[in-house]
Structures are given as structure tokens and as C-alpha cells.
Amino acid sequence: MDAVRVALLRDVLAGTRWPAAARGFALALRSSVVPRGGGLLLVGTRAYEPWHLAAHLSDESAWSGLPELTPTLVRHRVEPGDPAHLAVGLGRIAAAGRGETLLLVAPERPDGGLLERVHDARRAGARVLALDGGDPDVGSLAHEVLAVSGEDVDLDVVQHLVSAAAGENGRPAARGGRTFRDRLSRLADQLTEPPPAGW
């Protein structure tokens, strides 16, 4: 989703908790995936694979100059012949440890096997974040959680807000300036702000 559409989405959701909540969660994600760290692992449930979020985070990573935001998509089912970026199975979570970040996206309750793997990764030192539907077991496992449950937005909308916010205010451009992506996002926000009183 481009910067203008994200700005429009934020405008529609102004007055709700979502723009600030997404930015807060994105900041937690950004601070977890440090340069030269172990990387970002992204996993969904058996029924929900967050490939869309993986694509957006990869785009934001490129645009903001933050390669550590590029996730490794961990899949429940890997088929022979899958390309390398789609061939990472659940065993990768078992190998996760200190310096790595695991982002769990779970619109419904994950199965016990996945929860156990996430718990083991946390115990081994991985930082766990979750975008979920409010499941208490997921909440107890995650260091940071953003729950989307019974409200006026769905998890897909929140993922757009989080991925866009994660790429904002990236590394400063040369000469201490703001990155082009930051300037574009700010311009889009200005274009969608209400006019001053009296207009």
C-alpha cells in the first residue's frame, strides 16, 4: 500500500486508537530487529499465512534503508520445488534464539504445536511479538502484542498500518536529511489533513 493510501487510511481512522497503536507496535518491532542481529521471522497459523505482510515489510525495508525489516516467512507447509524464500518450514522457529525476533500473526487461536514452538523460541532468547485476535495464550507468550478483536477494523487493515509505520523515520538520509520515503509520507499526511478553520 503506497504512502498516500496509508495516509488516507489513517485519516479515516483518526479519532480511533489504531494509528497510534500501530505506530507503537511498529516502534517495538523496529527496536527488536537490530542491524546485524539474527533477523525477523514471520509466521502465521495453519489457516492463515501472512505473505501479504511479508511483502509489505520487504518493500518498507527497501524504501527505508532498513534491511533488518525484511522478514523470513516461516510456513506450515513447504512443498518440494518451492523457491528458497517460500521454503522455510516450522523447524526454523525451533532454531530461533537470542538476537532474533519472531512476529506471530494469528487471526484465530494458533494450534498447540505452534504455541509450543513459539514458547521454546522465547525461552531460547528470541523476542516475540504478536498481531492477533486477542487470544490470552498468545498474549502471555509475546513481549509485545497488538490485539484486534471485535472492533471496527480487521487484522489486514492493522497490518497495513504497522508495516507502513515500521518503515517510517528510517535511517537519516545523507547530510542529516529525512529519507525520501519519510518526506512522501509526511506530504501525503498533509494532503489529507482537514483544511484550517475558515476555509
C-alpha positions as CSV (number, residue, x, y, z in Angstrom):
1,M,0.0,0.0,0.0
2,D,1.5,3.3,-1.0
3,A,2.1,6.3,1.3
4,V,-0.9,8.2,0.0
5,R,-3.3,5.3,0.6
6,V,-1.8,4.7,4.1
7,A,-2.3,8.4,4.9
8,L,-6.0,8.2,3.7
9,L,-6.5,5.1,5.9
10,R,-5.0,6.9,8.9
11,D,-7.4,9.8,8.1
12,V,-10.4,7.5,8.1
13,L,-9.2,6.0,11.4
14,A,-8.4,9.4,13.0
15,G,-10.0,9.5,16.4
16,T,-9.6,5.8,17.0
17,R,-6.8,4.1,18.8
18,W,-5.4,2.4,15.6
19,P,-2.9,4.9,14.1
20,A,-1.1,5.4,17.5
21,A,-1.4,1.7,18.4
22,A,0.1,0.7,15.1
23,R,2.9,3.2,15.4
24,G,3.7,2.0,18.9
25,F,3.8,-1.7,17.8
26,A,5.9,-0.8,14.8
27,L,8.4,1.0,17.0
28,A,8.6,-2.1,19.2
29,L,9.2,-4.2,16.0
30,R,11.9,-1.7,14.7
31,S,13.7,-1.7,18.1
32,S,13.7,-5.5,18.1
33,V,15.2,-6.1,14.7
34,V,18.6,-4.5,15.1
35,P,21.2,-4.3,12.3
36,R,23.5,-7.4,12.3
37,G,21.0,-9.2,14.6
38,G,19.6,-12.6,13.9
39,G,16.8,-11.4,11.7
40,L,13.0,-11.2,11.6
41,L,10.9,-14.4,11.4
42,L,7.3,-14.0,10.4
43,V,4.8,-16.9,10.9
44,G,1.1,-17.3,10.8
45,T,-1.3,-20.1,11.7
46,R,-2.0,-23.2,9.8
47,A,-5.0,-21.5,8.2
48,Y,-3.6,-18.0,7.8
49,E,-0.2,-17.3,6.1
50,P,0.9,-13.7,6.3
51,W,2.5,-13.5,2.9
52,H,0.9,-10.0,2.3
53,L,2.6,-8.6,5.4
54,A,5.9,-10.3,4.4
55,A,5.7,-8.5,1.0
56,H,4.9,-5.1,2.6
57,L,7.7,-5.4,5.2
58,S,10.1,-6.3,2.4
59,D,9.0,-3.2,0.5
60,E,9.3,-0.9,3.6
61,S,12.7,-2.4,4.2
62,A,13.9,-1.4,0.8
63,W,12.3,2.0,0.8
64,S,13.6,3.0,4.3
65,G,17.1,1.6,4.0
66,L,16.4,-0.9,6.9
67,P,17.4,-4.3,5.6
68,E,16.7,-5.8,9.1
69,L,13.0,-5.3,8.5
70,T,13.0,-7.9,5.6
71,P,11.3,-10.9,7.1
72,T,11.8,-14.6,6.6
73,L,8.4,-16.1,6.0
74,V,8.0,-19.3,8.0
75,R,5.4,-21.7,6.5
76,H,3.4,-24.6,7.9
77,R,3.6,-26.4,4.6
78,V,6.6,-26.4,2.4
79,E,6.4,-28.2,-0.9
80,P,9.2,-29.7,-2.9
81,G,10.3,-27.2,-5.5
82,D,9.2,-24.1,-3.6
83,P,11.5,-21.2,-4.2
84,A,14.0,-20.5,-1.4
85,H,12.0,-17.6,0.0
86,L,9.0,-19.9,0.4
87,A,10.8,-23.0,1.5
88,V,11.4,-22.2,5.2
89,G,9.4,-24.5,7.5
90,L,8.5,-24.5,11.1
91,G,11.8,-26.0,12.1
92,R,13.3,-22.5,11.7
93,I,11.3,-21.4,14.8
94,A,12.8,-24.3,16.7
95,A,16.3,-22.9,15.8
96,A,15.4,-19.3,16.8
97,G,17.3,-17.8,19.7
98,R,19.0,-14.7,21.1
99,G,19.2,-11.8,18.7
100,E,16.2,-13.0,16.6
101,T,12.7,-11.6,16.5
102,L,9.6,-13.7,15.9
103,L,6.4,-12.0,14.7
104,L,3.3,-14.2,15.0
105,V,0.2,-13.2,13.1
106,A,-2.8,-15.1,14.3
107,P,-6.3,-14.0,13.5
108,E,-7.5,-17.2,15.2
109,R,-6.0,-19.2,18.0
110,P,-2.9,-21.0,16.9
111,D,-2.7,-24.7,17.4
112,G,-0.8,-26.1,20.4
113,G,2.2,-27.2,18.4
114,L,2.9,-23.7,17.1
115,L,2.4,-22.1,20.5
116,E,4.9,-24.6,22.0
117,R,7.4,-23.7,19.3
118,V,7.0,-20.0,19.9
119,H,7.4,-20.6,23.7
120,D,10.6,-22.6,23.1
121,A,11.9,-19.8,20.9
122,R,11.2,-17.2,23.6
123,R,12.9,-19.4,26.2
124,A,15.9,-19.6,23.9
125,G,16.1,-15.8,23.9
126,A,14.1,-14.7,20.8
127,R,11.9,-11.7,21.1
128,V,8.3,-12.5,20.4
129,L,5.7,-10.0,19.0
130,A,2.2,-10.8,18.0
131,L,-0.6,-9.4,15.9
132,D,-3.6,-11.5,16.9
133,G,-7.3,-11.7,17.7
134,G,-6.9,-11.4,21.4
135,D,-6.1,-14.9,22.4
136,P,-4.8,-15.0,26.1
137,D,-2.2,-17.7,25.4
138,V,-0.7,-15.7,22.6
139,G,-0.8,-12.6,24.8
140,S,1.1,-14.4,27.5
141,L,3.8,-15.6,25.1
142,A,4.5,-12.2,23.4
143,H,6.8,-9.5,24.7
144,E,4.6,-7.1,22.6
145,V,1.1,-7.8,21.4
146,L,-1.4,-5.8,19.3
147,A,-4.8,-7.5,19.6
148,V,-7.5,-6.9,17.0
149,S,-10.7,-8.3,18.4
150,G,-14.4,-7.3,17.9
151,E,-13.6,-3.8,16.7
152,D,-14.2,-1.7,13.7
153,V,-11.0,-2.8,11.9
154,D,-9.7,-6.1,10.8
155,L,-6.3,-7.6,11.0
156,D,-5.5,-6.9,7.4
157,V,-6.0,-3.1,7.9
158,V,-3.8,-3.2,11.0
159,Q,-1.1,-5.0,9.2
160,H,-1.0,-2.2,6.6
161,L,-0.7,0.4,9.3
162,V,2.0,-1.5,11.1
163,S,4.1,-2.2,8.1
164,A,3.9,1.4,6.9
165,A,4.8,2.7,10.3
166,A,7.7,0.3,10.6
167,G,9.4,1.8,7.5
168,E,8.8,5.4,8.5
169,N,11.5,7.6,10.1
170,G,14.2,5.2,8.9
171,R,17.9,5.9,8.8
172,P,18.6,9.6,8.1
173,A,19.4,10.4,4.5
174,A,22.8,11.9,3.6
175,R,23.5,15.3,5.2
176,G,21.2,14.5,8.1
177,G,18.1,15.0,6.0
178,R,14.9,12.9,6.0
179,T,14.6,10.0,3.7
180,F,12.5,10.4,0.5
181,R,10.0,7.9,1.9
182,D,9.6,10.0,5.1
183,R,9.1,13.1,3.1
184,L,6.5,11.4,0.8
185,S,4.6,10.0,3.8
186,R,4.6,13.5,5.5
187,L,3.3,15.1,2.3
188,A,0.6,12.5,2.0
189,D,-0.4,13.2,5.6
190,Q,-0.5,16.9,4.9
191,L,-2.7,16.4,1.8
192,T,-5.3,14.5,3.8
193,E,-5.3,16.8,6.8
194,P,-8.6,18.8,7.2
195,P,-8.3,22.4,6.0
196,P,-7.7,25.2,8.5
197,A,-10.7,26.8,10.1
198,G,-12.3,29.4,7.9
199,W,-11.6,27.7,4.6
